[in-house]
Amino acid sequence: MTGPSEVLPDAYAAALASVGGETLWALETVEIAQRRLHPATIEALRALLQPVQERLEVALAEFREAPAPVDLEGFHARFVEGAEACVVAVRGFVEPAPPAERVPQILRSLREHCRAQELLYPLRGALPPLARFFVEPACHDRLDDLDPEPPAGASVGFHRAGPEADADGRGGFSLYVPERYDAGNAWPLVVVLHGGSGRGSDFLWTWLREARSRGFLLLAPTSQATTWALDAPAIETRRLVSMVEYVCGRWNVDRSRMLLTGLSDGATFALLAGLAADAPFSALAPVSGVLHPANFSNGNLDRAVGRRIHLVHGALDWLFPVALARMARDALRAAGADLQYREIEDLSHAYPREENDRILTWFDPSLAL
């Protein structure tokens, strides 16, 4: 897709700069709101995001009306679509809803936040501020290094397989291969499991910035049903392992460096699948999940001896109270796991994006920035 040329009509350049800045502000502020999400904070989050909505809607209206140069019509249309998804994401926080609908409405808005990123990501080469959003701050001066011309035959970027290739399907997966992937080296693989009612294609964005910046393959499966098969995990575990084998068979993966992590139900399933017999993962990092009772009867705790596990939970978790995480900590330690436990004082039942650095550095010190 052609991006903005070096010389743009003044009116169009001004409109693009305005909507670009407001779109980035919206993306970043929704990310902040997601981290703070708790039923008790919803009114404060509405107040935080209301001015974001107002400014983005004004800037987007002006950009829609700005005549796009002929060679930028495709760029213009895609940016408008991405900014519109940002508006929908912000509205999900701002617009009032009945008490029973508030959290579901916000969760739908977070999906639009992911959709906006998917639409805007291909435009990063034309807009350096947007490119910086998709990498960690330490890599802001390395944008060209992270987007080289891929070697002949290299299959990089985003891939979808199975029903996940259909936006309405479940049971497949999304995969991100860094644009600087080199088949001559073995790469770490991080497998991330979404929470209840989530999708891999959305949860992938929670780790995309780190995968681009630090250099690892990122696999995000989608559960067969609306959440992971916690009461009958064997079939879904086999599916998960088959996805890993698919990736390992097509890209050069370092099998000694494969991390399984997840959020909420995804964290609970990460322990069920990650401690199963012949599980291929070298480390587990569940976030805001629980230790399912099946682990006590299926032999998983016997297999926990020496297993590297990094357990993260919020002290304010309103769905899975922190007492459950402390019980999981004690049971895994008693079973002989090589466990690190981190309890975050201000975290409720949300994903702490800032923990990705700590998890990755624990998992593989060579991935530290």
Buried (B, 14 or more C-beta within 10 A) or exposed (E): EEBBEEEBEEEBEBBBBBBBBBBBBBBEBBBEBBBBBBEEBBEEBBEBBBEBBEBBBEBBEBBBEBEBBEEBEEBBEBBBEBBBBBBBBBBBBBEEEEEEEBBEBBBBBBBBBBBBBBBBBBBBEBBEEBBBBBBBEEBBEEBEEBBEEBEEEBEBBBBBBBBBEEEEEBBBBBBBBBBBBBEEEEBBBBBBBBBBBBBBBBBBBBBBBBBBBBBBBBBBBBBBEEBBBBEEBEEBBEBBBEBBEBBBEEBEBBEEBBBBBBBBBBBBBBBBBBBBEEBBBBBBBBBBBBBBEBBEEBEBBEBBEEBBBBBBBBEBBBBBBBEBBBEBBEBBBEBBBBBBBBBBEEBBBBBBBEBBBBBBBBBBEEBEE
